[in-house]
Amino acid sequence: MRADPALRPVRVGSRNATFQHWETLLRNRTKRHRAGAFVVQGVRPITLAVRAGWHVTDVLRPAGGQPSRWAQDTWGRPGARRYELEPELFAELSGKDEGQAELLAVVAIPPDDLTRADPSAYAPTVVFDRPSTPGNVGTLLRSIDAFGGSGLVVTGHAADPYDPKSVRASTGSLFTVPTVRADGPEPVLDRIRALRSAGSSVQLLGTDEGGDLGVRGVDFAVPTVLVVGNETRGLARVWREACDAIVSIPMVGEASSLNAAIAGSVLLHESLQQRLDARR
């Protein structure tokens, strides 16, 4: 049986322009967003990207391997360009923690449309303002997925949700949680004003250890936008002034504060608990 020409891979045996492009997508956020694409490492993230219908532009594999059934099925999906790399070149792109990776995928970045992350009852939208650590972005994405949030908005000069460290920390939840970037607070505040003008009762809540509203006092049956501040500097003044209330999480021990992603996760779990209680 003659092989399908569409499945014939392009061989990459040197650090040519194509290889350098993939390397740039891994290392350089500016060029990543200019190209509108990022590299995905790992079986689960690639599987979820495909399952969720994200546009996979390129699939990469090492030459001469014995692919698993998963790798064969993913490789054979239509619509992507296919490349076989010399094993040492493939290893350079795979990441130190990926072990014997079988495939890499290059995936298109979706548009930053805030309507993709609108809140609904018991499903808060989380705003992470100026996060400095990609791992925290990924951790928060994982919690939004696990606890039923409606989306993540990353605002300001911030860690990139499409950074490989963020994608890995999310364990693939990036592909199931609508994720949007905004230049700063104003586009988000404009979106909240538009929702309210259309009749929504959406509330805007911030998080801070000195907040005036306990976590158990939040009514998540109301559509909620929950703002988590920068890991070091906390909530910016513009958010504090715009929020309807600032929520605090009770703590004991000597810790002065919670990790920003953990604080957001606690509130997301509370929203899930309220939803479960309402069903009883």
FENZIHU-V308413 format. One record per run of one state. SS is the DSSP state (H for helix, E for strand, L for the rest). FROM is the first residue (numbers start at 1). LEN is the number of residues. Records with the same first field share a line. If there is no record, write none. Layout:
SS=FROM-LEN / FROM-LEN
//
This chain:
L=1-4 / 8-2 / 13-4 / 28-1 / 36-1 / 42-1 / 52-4 / 63-6 / 76-5 / 86-1 / 95-1 / 99-5 / 109-5 / 118-2 / 121-2 / 124-1 / 130-4 / 148-3 / 156-8 / 170-3 / 176-3 / 183-2 / 198-5 / 208-5 / 218-6 / 229-1 / 231-3 / 235-2 / 243-2 / 249-11 / 280-1
H=5-3 / 17-11 / 29-7 / 43-9 / 69-7 / 87-8 / 96-3 / 114-4 / 134-14 / 164-6 / 173-3 / 185-13 / 215-3 / 237-6 / 260-20
E=10-3 / 37-5 / 56-7 / 81-5 / 104-5 / 120-1 / 123-1 / 125-5 / 151-5 / 179-4 / 203-5 / 213-2 / 224-5 / 230-1 / 234-1 / 245-4
//
